[in-house]
Amino acid sequence: MKEAIEQQRQAIYRSSKASGVSAIQIDAHLYSPLLHLGKDSRIRVEPVALNDSEYRFVEELKGWLERNQQALAERGEQLYLLRNLVKQGIGFFEAGGFYPDFILWHVQDDRQRIVFVDPHGLRHTGPKDEKIEFGERIKDVERRLKSEHVELESVILAPSSTTREWINNHWGMTAEELRAKHVLFMSDSNYLDSLMQVVAGQPAEEATLQP
């Protein structure tokens, strides 16, 4: 597998399955491939392999970019993805040392929107969790940059195991309140469309969510 990676052969995608490793290559990512380990895999990956929700996000983002490649090109938009490293990458003391899993760069003309994306389970947290609140606090970081060409956003992606109904029952938050905090649900078939509206700079209240 190591030799296949070094030689960038497609064989890695065949051989990795037999080893309990899934490999995904997405052109927008700044290095590849990204690796996901099966539950019973005995292989160790450094940096740590993608978990299930992270792998699903990258795989579905790859499909979204392929479907929308021409429209993005016509509008002069470029998208780049980078997996953030815990304790080594970009973290925010404003959110209790929060290191979001992914960084999405949206570049158009002389403007950049940098969106920190974190697939994050919500069943063991609450509405006042620092990661949830960071969707609003990140604007304080943006103001400190003092750049009219750079905007910052933070988005939490709740995995399919967490539904909006569960959050509403346990947190007592409406869809509008969740939307304002940039909490999206991967159980929604169009959650990537909603994410990309945020990435493109549309107001959060316009991001489409399933009822």
Secondary structure, 3 states (H helix, E strand, C coil): CHHHHHHCCCHHHHHHHHCCEEEECCCCECCCCEEEECCCCCCCCCCCCECHHHHHHHHHHHHHHHHHHHHHHHCCEEEEEEECCCCCCCCEHHHCCECCCEEEEEEECCEEEEEEEEECCCCCCCCCCHHHHHHHHHHHHHHHHCCCCEEEEEEEEECCCCCHHHHHHHHCCCHHHHHHCCEEECCCCCHHHHHHHHHCCCCHHHCCCCC
